[in-house]
């Protein structure tokens, strides 16, 4: 009688990335580089920043190793690739295909300014990219230049079209409104989004710019955005959307008379920290339990020193456990993190 060898079930000792306030992190934001080809005024100074040295930046193999620990041992379900500008990372398509080939494949998302995406969107979709968020703050070429200090609006629009053609639907558009610069564009941007079939999400400006120029008094609030949009559109809160929101940062409104939804991310005026399910890995291998964290857990040093997966997972668990209940922007003692948004991974 021949012996039938049954496949051995894969043993998974998955532990949750839980903190002391009842939240569980399942969404990993990975910064692939701190470099960017734009110089948005609310993010970076005109001259750029001191970029991280190459030898301090995780290689693809190191990144993949840490992502695998997250997905196989720690319950990470979504990996969002960001930066800096993630399209500047060489071999991004290959990295996406390697993440897609992991045994516990996460959903893979990309946040990008879309410069160069026109010729890469299809390859990224083919490699396994599931979702895309594209940043676009204006439809006016001069305003684009004033905001980003580069003349690349046409590249971004071509990238958005290519993402749609590649089936990365729905393309979500991230927009930051700046007083006196592009805040008059809330309504035209929503008209455009409806026409194009993309989902617009307005994000309140946060104190994460390298120049420390953020000022709460001049920030365009979610309430102001609502007033502006309501002058032209009837925005309806949708109970289904509210239930489905879960940990999603955007509050969604349906544009009455259409199937279109617009999101408002009131990160400053109505923080949603209580529902946060995010943890971040910087391109130099530092784990951050919050965008605004003032401490980091170094995973690169133990990784390079040969720590085991369990040891790295333990450090990761400890870092998330210590997550504070909120970002604390309203606290009198609030201090901006040392790293700007571009080096954390937005
Ligand atoms: N380069 C990519 C991009 O443009 O999407 C990814 C990184 S960028 C830091 C990610 C997002 O953060 C962009 O949508 C950008 O507009 C947003 N962002 C940057 N600085 C911000 C700030 N101070 N407040 C709010 N959003 C900010």
Boltz pocket constraint, residues with backbone or C-beta under 6 A from the ligand:
constraints:
  - pocket:
      binder: B
      contacts: [[A, 36], [A, 42], [A, 43], [A, 82], [A, 83], [A, 84], [A, 85], [A, 86], [A, 111], [A, 112], [A, 113], [A, 133], [A, 134], [A, 135], [A, 174], [A, 175], [A, 176], [A, 203], [A, 204], [A, 205], [A, 206], [A, 207], [A, 208], [A, 209], [A, 341], [A, 342], [A, 345], [A, 346]]
      max_distance: 6.0
